[in-house]
């Protein structure tokens, strides 16, 4: 249960940072969703190139990078 709460909190922070950096505010719930999916996408992409995400700051950084990427793809698909 603690891991799920921590994952959601990391997702919230990553979604907020990603929304701020990617200029795509999705609100609190949207930020959590984008952050969690961004963390999954970022973890997958960074893991495939051999870059680990150790520690809380590493997880937030990877999640933020994934969230920015996900926001960019969402923006392209909506207005592209």
Biopython code that builds the backbone (N, CA, C, O; Angstrom):
import numpy as np
from Bio.PDB.StructureBuilder import StructureBuilder

atoms = [
    (1, "UNK", "N", (0.812, -1.193, 0.000)),
    (1, "UNK", "CA", (0.000, 0.000, 0.000)),
    (1, "UNK", "C", (0.857, 1.260, 0.000)),
    (1, "UNK", "O", (0.534, 2.233, -0.680)),
    (2, "UNK", "N", (1.949, 1.244, 0.761)),
    (2, "UNK", "CA", (2.846, 2.401, 0.788)),
    (2, "UNK", "C", (3.470, 2.649, -0.571)),
    (2, "UNK", "O", (3.657, 3.796, -0.975)),
    (3, "UNK", "N", (3.793, 1.569, -1.281)),
    (3, "UNK", "CA", (4.401, 1.714, -2.604)),
    (3, "UNK", "C", (3.428, 2.372, -3.576)),
    (3, "UNK", "O", (3.840, 3.178, -4.410)),
    (4, "UNK", "N", (2.147, 2.039, -3.479)),
    (4, "UNK", "CA", (1.145, 2.636, -4.353)),
    (4, "UNK", "C", (0.989, 4.125, -4.070)),
    (4, "UNK", "O", (0.897, 4.929, -4.997)),
    (5, "UNK", "N", (0.960, 4.491, -2.803)),
    (5, "UNK", "CA", (0.853, 5.903, -2.423)),
    (5, "UNK", "C", (2.086, 6.666, -2.900)),
    (5, "UNK", "O", (1.964, 7.769, -3.433)),
    (6, "UNK", "N", (3.261, 6.093, -2.714)),
    (6, "UNK", "CA", (4.496, 6.727, -3.163)),
    (6, "UNK", "C", (4.500, 6.875, -4.682)),
    (6, "UNK", "O", (4.927, 7.907, -5.200)),
    (7, "UNK", "N", (4.029, 5.853, -5.402)),
    (7, "UNK", "CA", (3.961, 5.896, -6.860)),
    (7, "UNK", "C", (3.024, 7.015, -7.313)),
    (7, "UNK", "O", (3.328, 7.729, -8.268)),
    (8, "UNK", "N", (1.892, 7.169, -6.635)),
    (8, "UNK", "CA", (0.942, 8.227, -6.988)),
    (8, "UNK", "C", (1.533, 9.602, -6.672)),
    (8, "UNK", "O", (1.371, 10.540, -7.454)),
    (9, "UNK", "N", (2.213, 9.726, -5.537)),
    (9, "UNK", "CA", (2.841, 11.010, -5.194)),
    (9, "UNK", "C", (3.947, 11.376, -6.185)),
    (9, "UNK", "O", (4.057, 12.532, -6.593)),
    (10, "UNK", "N", (4.755, 10.406, -6.566)),
    (10, "UNK", "CA", (5.783, 10.651, -7.573)),
    (10, "UNK", "C", (5.116, 11.027, -8.895)),
    (10, "UNK", "O", (5.579, 11.929, -9.594)),
    (11, "UNK", "N", (4.034, 10.336, -9.234)),
    (11, "UNK", "CA", (3.294, 10.658, -10.452)),
    (11, "UNK", "C", (2.724, 12.057, -10.422)),
    (11, "UNK", "O", (2.731, 12.756, -11.434)),
    (12, "UNK", "N", (2.228, 12.471, -9.266)),
    (12, "UNK", "CA", (1.682, 13.822, -9.124)),
    (12, "UNK", "C", (2.767, 14.866, -9.329)),
    (12, "UNK", "O", (2.570, 15.836, -10.061)),
    (13, "UNK", "N", (3.907, 14.671, -8.687)),
    (13, "UNK", "CA", (5.014, 15.617, -8.829)),
    (13, "UNK", "C", (5.520, 15.614, -10.275)),
    (13, "UNK", "O", (5.738, 16.676, -10.859)),
    (14, "UNK", "N", (5.703, 14.433, -10.844)),
    (14, "UNK", "CA", (6.186, 14.338, -12.225)),
    (14, "UNK", "C", (5.176, 14.944, -13.200)),
    (14, "UNK", "O", (5.569, 15.625, -14.148)),
    (15, "UNK", "N", (3.899, 14.710, -12.982)),
    (15, "UNK", "CA", (2.867, 15.287, -13.843)),
    (15, "UNK", "C", (2.824, 16.793, -13.748)),
    (15, "UNK", "O", (2.674, 17.482, -14.757)),
    (16, "UNK", "N", (2.958, 17.317, -12.517)),
    (16, "UNK", "CA", (2.967, 18.765, -12.331)),
    (16, "UNK", "C", (4.185, 19.376, -13.010)),
    (16, "UNK", "O", (4.067, 20.364, -13.734)),
    (17, "UNK", "N", (5.365, 18.785, -12.775)),
    (17, "UNK", "CA", (6.580, 19.300, -13.410)),
    (17, "UNK", "C", (6.493, 19.175, -14.929)),
    (17, "UNK", "O", (6.874, 20.091, -15.657)),
    (18, "UNK", "N", (5.993, 18.039, -15.398)),
    (18, "UNK", "CA", (5.847, 17.846, -16.840)),
    (18, "UNK", "C", (4.871, 18.830, -17.444)),
    (18, "UNK", "O", (5.105, 19.353, -18.534)),
    (19, "UNK", "N", (3.768, 19.089, -16.739)),
    (19, "UNK", "CA", (2.796, 20.071, -17.212)),
    (19, "UNK", "C", (3.367, 21.471, -17.225)),
    (19, "UNK", "O", (3.073, 22.260, -18.123)),
    (20, "UNK", "N", (4.184, 21.783, -16.230)),
    (20, "UNK", "CA", (4.821, 23.095, -16.164)),
    (20, "UNK", "C", (5.855, 23.250, -17.286)),
    (20, "UNK", "O", (5.903, 24.281, -17.955)),
    (21, "UNK", "N", (6.669, 22.229, -17.480)),
    (21, "UNK", "CA", (7.701, 22.296, -18.514)),
    (21, "UNK", "C", (7.110, 22.161, -19.910)),
    (21, "UNK", "O", (7.600, 22.776, -20.858)),
    (22, "UNK", "N", (6.064, 21.362, -20.038)),
    (22, "UNK", "CA", (5.463, 21.127, -21.348)),
    (22, "UNK", "C", (4.280, 22.021, -21.642)),
    (22, "UNK", "O", (3.625, 21.852, -22.671)),
    (23, "UNK", "N", (3.989, 22.962, -20.774)),
    (23, "UNK", "CA", (2.870, 23.898, -20.932)),
    (23, "UNK", "C", (1.557, 23.177, -21.181)),
    (23, "UNK", "O", (0.793, 23.552, -22.071)),
    (24, "UNK", "N", (1.301, 22.160, -20.405)),
    (24, "UNK", "CA", (0.062, 21.417, -20.606)),
    (24, "UNK", "C", (-0.600, 21.066, -19.306)),
    (24, "UNK", "O", (-0.587, 19.902, -18.908)),
    (25, "UNK", "N", (-1.184, 22.038, -18.625)),
    (25, "UNK", "CA", (-1.830, 21.773, -17.355)),
    (25, "UNK", "C", (-3.066, 20.912, -17.541)),
    (25, "UNK", "O", (-3.968, 21.266, -18.299)),
    (26, "UNK", "N", (-3.107, 19.790, -16.854)),
    (26, "UNK", "CA", (-4.228, 18.867, -16.951)),
    (26, "UNK", "C", (-5.001, 18.792, -15.646)),
    (26, "UNK", "O", (-5.868, 17.928, -15.508)),
    (27, "UNK", "N", (-4.723, 19.660, -14.688)),
    (27, "UNK", "CA", (-5.374, 19.596, -13.396)),
    (27, "UNK", "C", (-4.720, 18.548, -12.515)),
    (27, "UNK", "O", (-3.761, 17.894, -12.926)),
    (28, "UNK", "N", (-5.234, 18.389, -11.310)),
    (28, "UNK", "CA", (-4.625, 17.461, -10.351)),
    (28, "UNK", "C", (-4.768, 16.018, -10.812)),
    (28, "UNK", "O", (-3.776, 15.293, -10.886)),
    (29, "UNK", "N", (-5.985, 15.593, -11.123)),
    (29, "UNK", "CA", (-6.201, 14.202, -11.537)),
    (29, "UNK", "C", (-5.498, 13.910, -12.851)),
    (29, "UNK", "O", (-4.863, 12.866, -13.002)),
    (30, "UNK", "N", (-5.609, 14.830, -13.799)),
    (30, "UNK", "CA", (-4.915, 14.654, -15.079)),
    (30, "UNK", "C", (-3.415, 14.629, -14.897)),
    (30, "UNK", "O", (-2.714, 13.876, -15.573)),
    (31, "UNK", "N", (-2.910, 15.462, -13.971)),
    (31, "UNK", "CA", (-1.481, 15.471, -13.682)),
    (31, "UNK", "C", (-1.005, 14.150, -13.112)),
    (31, "UNK", "O", (0.076, 13.670, -13.454)),
    (32, "UNK", "N", (-1.821, 13.560, -12.234)),
    (32, "UNK", "CA", (-1.466, 12.250, -11.680)),
    (32, "UNK", "C", (-1.433, 11.208, -12.785)),
    (32, "UNK", "O", (-0.498, 10.413, -12.871)),
    (33, "UNK", "N", (-2.452, 11.215, -13.625)),
    (33, "UNK", "CA", (-2.523, 10.223, -14.706)),
    (33, "UNK", "C", (-1.347, 10.394, -15.666)),
    (33, "UNK", "O", (-0.669, 9.423, -16.001)),
    (34, "UNK", "N", (-1.109, 11.632, -16.106)),
    (34, "UNK", "CA", (0.008, 11.885, -17.018)),
    (34, "UNK", "C", (1.335, 11.548, -16.340)),
    (34, "UNK", "O", (2.226, 10.977, -16.968)),
    (35, "UNK", "N", (1.467, 11.896, -15.068)),
    (35, "UNK", "CA", (2.702, 11.600, -14.344)),
    (35, "UNK", "C", (2.946, 10.116, -14.169)),
    (35, "UNK", "O", (4.074, 9.652, -14.329)),
    (36, "UNK", "N", (1.901, 9.360, -13.841)),
    (36, "UNK", "CA", (2.057, 7.922, -13.668)),
    (36, "UNK", "C", (2.387, 7.260, -15.001)),
    (36, "UNK", "O", (3.311, 6.451, -15.085)),
    (37, "UNK", "N", (1.633, 7.604, -16.039)),
    (37, "UNK", "CA", (1.947, 7.037, -17.355)),
    (37, "UNK", "C", (3.308, 7.528, -17.840)),
    (37, "UNK", "O", (4.058, 6.781, -18.470)),
    (38, "UNK", "N", (3.619, 8.783, -17.543)),
    (38, "UNK", "CA", (4.936, 9.308, -17.897)),
    (38, "UNK", "C", (6.055, 8.583, -17.174)),
    (38, "UNK", "O", (7.114, 8.333, -17.750)),
    (39, "UNK", "N", (5.823, 8.245, -15.907)),
    (39, "UNK", "CA", (6.822, 7.489, -15.150)),
    (39, "UNK", "C", (7.032, 6.100, -15.761)),
    (39, "UNK", "O", (8.156, 5.602, -15.828)),
    (40, "UNK", "N", (5.943, 5.491, -16.199)),
    (40, "UNK", "CA", (6.054, 4.175, -16.841)),
    (40, "UNK", "C", (6.806, 4.300, -18.166)),
    (40, "UNK", "O", (7.720, 3.524, -18.446)),
    (41, "UNK", "N", (6.409, 5.290, -18.982)),
    (41, "UNK", "CA", (7.069, 5.497, -20.273)),
    (41, "UNK", "C", (8.536, 5.863, -20.066)),
    (41, "UNK", "O", (9.417, 5.300, -20.717)),
    (42, "UNK", "N", (8.800, 6.806, -19.161)),
    (42, "UNK", "CA", (10.175, 7.213, -18.887)),
    (42, "UNK", "C", (11.016, 6.072, -18.347)),
    (42, "UNK", "O", (12.164, 5.894, -18.753)),
    (43, "UNK", "N", (10.441, 5.289, -17.419)),
    (43, "UNK", "CA", (11.172, 4.138, -16.877)),
    (43, "UNK", "C", (11.510, 3.126, -17.946)),
    (43, "UNK", "O", (12.602, 2.559, -17.950)),
    (44, "UNK", "N", (10.572, 2.894, -18.859)),
    (44, "UNK", "CA", (10.804, 1.947, -19.957)),
    (44, "UNK", "C", (11.901, 2.460, -20.895)),
    (44, "UNK", "O", (12.836, 1.734, -21.233)),
    (45, "UNK", "N", (11.769, 3.720, -21.308)),
    (45, "UNK", "CA", (12.741, 4.288, -22.247)),
    (45, "UNK", "C", (14.131, 4.419, -21.624)),
    (45, "UNK", "O", (15.128, 4.037, -22.238)),
    (46, "UNK", "N", (14.196, 4.956, -20.409)),
    (46, "UNK", "CA", (15.492, 5.113, -19.754)),
    (46, "UNK", "C", (16.098, 3.756, -19.410)),
    (46, "UNK", "O", (17.316, 3.585, -19.475)),
    (47, "UNK", "N", (15.257, 2.795, -19.045)),
    (47, "UNK", "CA", (15.748, 1.454, -18.745)),
    (47, "UNK", "C", (16.332, 0.760, -19.960)),
    (47, "UNK", "O", (17.305, 0.014, -19.845)),
    (48, "UNK", "N", (15.744, 1.001, -21.130)),
    (48, "UNK", "CA", (16.240, 0.379, -22.360)),
    (48, "UNK", "C", (17.589, 0.925, -22.805)),
    (48, "UNK", "O", (18.340, 0.231, -23.489)),
    (49, "UNK", "N", (17.901, 2.145, -22.432)),
    (49, "UNK", "CA", (19.202, 2.705, -22.794)),
    (49, "UNK", "C", (20.213, 2.569, -21.661)),
    (49, "UNK", "O", (21.338, 3.059, -21.760)),
    (50, "UNK", "N", (19.809, 1.907, -20.594)),
    (50, "UNK", "CA", (20.737, 1.611, -19.503)),
    (50, "UNK", "C", (20.887, 2.708, -18.465)),
    (50, "UNK", "O", (21.844, 2.706, -17.691)),
    (51, "UNK", "N", (19.948, 3.644, -18.442)),
    (51, "UNK", "CA", (19.997, 4.698, -17.439)),
    (51, "UNK", "C", (19.010, 4.345, -16.340)),
    (51, "UNK", "O", (17.804, 4.278, -16.581)),
    (52, "UNK", "N", (19.510, 4.122, -15.150)),
    (52, "UNK", "CA", (18.656, 3.737, -14.037)),
    (52, "UNK", "C", (17.983, 4.936, -13.397)),
    (52, "UNK", "O", (18.368, 6.084, -13.622)),
    (53, "UNK", "N", (16.970, 4.645, -12.596)),
    (53, "UNK", "CA", (16.273, 5.718, -11.889)),
    (53, "UNK", "C", (16.279, 5.397, -10.400)),
    (53, "UNK", "O", (15.238, 5.120, -9.804)),
    (54, "UNK", "N", (17.446, 5.438, -9.827)),
    (54, "UNK", "CA", (17.599, 5.114, -8.404)),
    (54, "UNK", "C", (17.280, 6.320, -7.539)),
    (54, "UNK", "O", (17.579, 7.461, -7.890)),
    (55, "UNK", "N", (16.676, 6.041, -6.421)),
    (55, "UNK", "CA", (16.358, 7.096, -5.475)),
    (55, "UNK", "C", (15.122, 7.875, -5.873)),
    (55, "UNK", "O", (14.634, 7.782, -7.000)),
    (56, "UNK", "N", (14.637, 8.633, -4.930)),
    (56, "UNK", "CA", (13.412, 9.409, -5.146)),
    (56, "UNK", "C", (13.606, 10.467, -6.228)),
    (56, "UNK", "O", (12.748, 10.630, -7.096)),
    (57, "UNK", "N", (14.718, 11.181, -6.183)),
    (57, "UNK", "CA", (14.943, 12.232, -7.184)),
    (57, "UNK", "C", (15.104, 11.645, -8.581)),
    (57, "UNK", "O", (14.659, 12.251, -9.556)),
    (58, "UNK", "N", (15.728, 10.483, -8.694)),
    (58, "UNK", "CA", (15.864, 9.826, -9.995)),
    (58, "UNK", "C", (14.521, 9.402, -10.556)),
    (58, "UNK", "O", (14.272, 9.542, -11.754)),
    (59, "UNK", "N", (13.652, 8.885, -9.696)),
    (59, "UNK", "CA", (12.321, 8.485, -10.130)),
    (59, "UNK", "C", (11.494, 9.692, -10.575)),
    (59, "UNK", "O", (10.771, 9.623, -11.569)),
    (60, "UNK", "N", (11.604, 10.788, -9.840)),
    (60, "UNK", "CA", (10.876, 12.005, -10.220)),
    (60, "UNK", "C", (11.428, 12.549, -11.538)),
    (60, "UNK", "O", (10.655, 12.980, -12.394)),
    (61, "UNK", "N", (12.734, 12.538, -11.713)),
    (61, "UNK", "CA", (13.345, 13.025, -12.945)),
    (61, "UNK", "C", (12.917, 12.181, -14.149)),
    (61, "UNK", "O", (12.551, 12.724, -15.192)),
    (62, "UNK", "N", (12.963, 10.872, -14.007)),
    (62, "UNK", "CA", (12.546, 9.977, -15.090)),
    (62, "UNK", "C", (11.055, 10.138, -15.364)),
    (62, "UNK", "O", (10.637, 10.171, -16.522)),
    (63, "UNK", "N", (10.254, 10.239, -14.310)),
    (63, "UNK", "CA", (8.820, 10.446, -14.480)),
    (63, "UNK", "C", (8.508, 11.764, -15.157)),
    (63, "UNK", "O", (7.608, 11.839, -15.994)),
    (64, "UNK", "N", (9.246, 12.804, -14.802)),
    (64, "UNK", "CA", (9.047, 14.111, -15.422)),
    (64, "UNK", "C", (9.411, 14.073, -16.899)),
    (64, "UNK", "O", (8.682, 14.609, -17.734)),
    (65, "UNK", "N", (10.531, 13.444, -17.225)),
    (65, "UNK", "CA", (10.926, 13.328, -18.629)),
    (65, "UNK", "C", (9.871, 12.555, -19.417)),
    (65, "UNK", "O", (9.520, 12.937, -20.533)),
    (66, "UNK", "N", (9.373, 11.481, -18.839)),
    (66, "UNK", "CA", (8.312, 10.715, -19.496)),
    (66, "UNK", "C", (7.031, 11.510, -19.625)),
    (66, "UNK", "O", (6.340, 11.410, -20.639)),
    (67, "UNK", "N", (6.697, 12.307, -18.602)),
    (67, "UNK", "CA", (5.486, 13.127, -18.646)),
    (67, "UNK", "C", (5.598, 14.206, -19.711)),
    (67, "UNK", "O", (4.631, 14.467, -20.428)),
    (68, "UNK", "N", (6.763, 14.836, -19.827)),
    (68, "UNK", "CA", (6.963, 15.846, -20.872)),
    (68, "UNK", "C", (6.817, 15.198, -22.252)),
    (68, "UNK", "O", (6.184, 15.767, -23.142)),
    (69, "UNK", "N", (7.394, 14.025, -22.425)),
    (69, "UNK", "CA", (7.261, 13.309, -23.688)),
    (69, "UNK", "C", (5.804, 12.961, -23.970)),
    (69, "UNK", "O", (5.320, 13.139, -25.087)),
    (70, "UNK", "N", (5.118, 12.468, -22.961)),
    (70, "UNK", "CA", (3.714, 12.101, -23.126)),
    (70, "UNK", "C", (2.856, 13.329, -23.425)),
    (70, "UNK", "O", (1.970, 13.263, -24.277)),
    (71, "UNK", "N", (3.099, 14.433, -22.747)),
    (71, "UNK", "CA", (2.349, 15.673, -23.015)),
    (71, "UNK", "C", (2.603, 16.140, -24.447)),
    (71, "UNK", "O", (1.679, 16.592, -25.123)),
    (72, "UNK", "N", (3.843, 16.036, -24.914)),
    (72, "UNK", "CA", (4.158, 16.429, -26.283)),
    (72, "UNK", "C", (3.405, 15.578, -27.292)),
    (72, "UNK", "O", (2.879, 16.091, -28.280)),
    (73, "UNK", "N", (3.356, 14.288, -27.043)),
    (73, "UNK", "CA", (2.629, 13.385, -27.946)),
    (73, "UNK", "C", (1.133, 13.691, -27.897)),
    (73, "UNK", "O", (0.476, 13.710, -28.938)),
    (74, "UNK", "N", (0.590, 13.930, -26.710)),
    (74, "UNK", "CA", (-0.837, 14.266, -26.590)),
    (74, "UNK", "C", (-1.155, 15.565, -27.314)),
    (74, "UNK", "O", (-2.180, 15.666, -27.988)),
    (75, "UNK", "N", (-0.291, 16.552, -27.179)),
    (75, "UNK", "CA", (-0.518, 17.831, -27.872)),
    (75, "UNK", "C", (-0.467, 17.652, -29.373)),
    (75, "UNK", "O", (-1.283, 18.226, -30.094)),
    (76, "UNK", "N", (0.488, 16.856, -29.858)),
    (76, "UNK", "CA", (0.585, 16.618, -31.294)),
    (76, "UNK", "C", (-0.646, 15.879, -31.824)),
    (76, "UNK", "O", (-1.122, 16.166, -32.922)),
    (77, "UNK", "N", (-1.149, 14.945, -31.056)),
    (77, "UNK", "CA", (-2.288, 14.162, -31.525)),
    (77, "UNK", "C", (-3.584, 14.974, -31.453)),
    (77, "UNK", "O", (-4.502, 14.735, -32.238)),
    (78, "UNK", "N", (-3.669, 15.920, -30.532)),
    (78, "UNK", "CA", (-4.884, 16.717, -30.403)),
    (78, "UNK", "C", (-4.948, 17.840, -31.422)),
    (78, "UNK", "O", (-6.006, 18.102, -31.993)),
    (79, "UNK", "N", (-3.827, 18.505, -31.654)),
    (79, "UNK", "CA", (-3.843, 19.674, -32.518)),
    (79, "UNK", "C", (-3.020, 19.475, -33.788)),
    (79, "UNK", "O", (-2.921, 20.389, -34.607)),
    (80, "UNK", "N", (-2.442, 18.320, -33.958)),
    (80, "UNK", "CA", (-1.581, 18.095, -35.112)),
    (80, "UNK", "C", (-2.350, 17.635, -36.234)),
    (80, "UNK", "O", (-1.794, 17.390, -37.304)),
]
sb = StructureBuilder()
sb.init_structure("model")
sb.init_model(0)
sb.init_chain("A")
sb.init_seg("    ")
for serial, (resi, resn, name, xyz) in enumerate(atoms, 1):
    if name == "N":
        sb.init_residue(resn, " ", resi, " ")
    sb.init_atom(name, np.array(xyz, "f"), 0.0, 1.0, " ", f" {name:<3s}", serial, name[0])
structure = sb.get_structure()
